[in-house]
């Protein structure tokens, strides 16, 4: 059986011009999907006004896409076997491209949400299938470089989305953030049909053999979890009946899904592949990577816009040097892996550098922190992410062969997305609650009978009165200004806490990584990866 898998694994390896084209196609599709995850963030206000929607309604443009994405990722390996990888990959690009056109032409908010959901179904498939195609196109000894190239799209994409979206919205209109996908999608479809192979792993099943119950349980469990993570903070978590019901649905759904997939002969998700130690360990580290990647991409723009008053475009552009640093790190890390540097040392270095970035941010945050203060800080962030992504992904897939590679890529893809969702949900909840805790701690020191406080209020009142405001309204505005100042300082302390706690968490990961002993390859084909 192992020999057969090795032969099939070898049959997918490409050389020369074909490998270049496949690499470009895979990265193009991964980048397309990842950018579309964040590009809409800066266009929500435009959509809200143009489509006559509320802020809660327009939030579903993001939530619907994320739910569809996370549902589709674990199904991708099985669907590739059912329909053939080339056909499935090309169909996913077509679905994504057509849905992009429909999103741009939506006439109301719920049309847009529906088309974004369809786009997310195609996008989730693109992400994992691109990784599988790229991994199998390279011989085992060069898979570190393959993951480096793939990682450039995964890491750079989330930070390119906001500035690109901001530019398009400022100079054109929001539908064009979807229209730009169309020419890229057409080219990618043609390249996929011409160059992508469909290895035969004997996984196609009749309709009667399909694990329909497993598919339903997966949709219920993963869809409910993603909704809870996306909307939990907005709905005040467990004070909301919908969140409680969907949390129960998540727990029960995952329990039944695991039981079903481990007891059926033809599962839709092959959980048994997690018996591979490297994949199991890599999956945990991938979750942490997703937490750090999406969490830090979320927190920096939020701080600069809410505390420093920057525009969305300014905040998005701030992250570009960090992404470029990560992109430049990828080939270097790939070369180090090819030369035999153990993955765990690179991962430990990445976690240590990410701690340095977080602690540095904790030290420099003030209400007047400038763009120059962030530059080298974010360069360090980019270097840390560069050291994390490639070794973790290579470790996860290093001892897998044949169809196991697609199954492993599905797990890591889903877990990375969920890690990001957990990170954003945890950070947003912490900011919301800790800000009011800091405010309560600070407000007790502001005594209205204190001469310094009275002098400050009187100064503010006089300032408002000089602009023609009556004394009573000016006094009210003075108190509001004092409250605003306290709340802003409380928010600043909260952001500092976020960076400090994230840094400590990543520092604690360093000794854990160094204690990991990677499993040996199951066959000669993968020994060079180590």
Beta strands, then each sheet from edge to edge (+ up, - down):
end
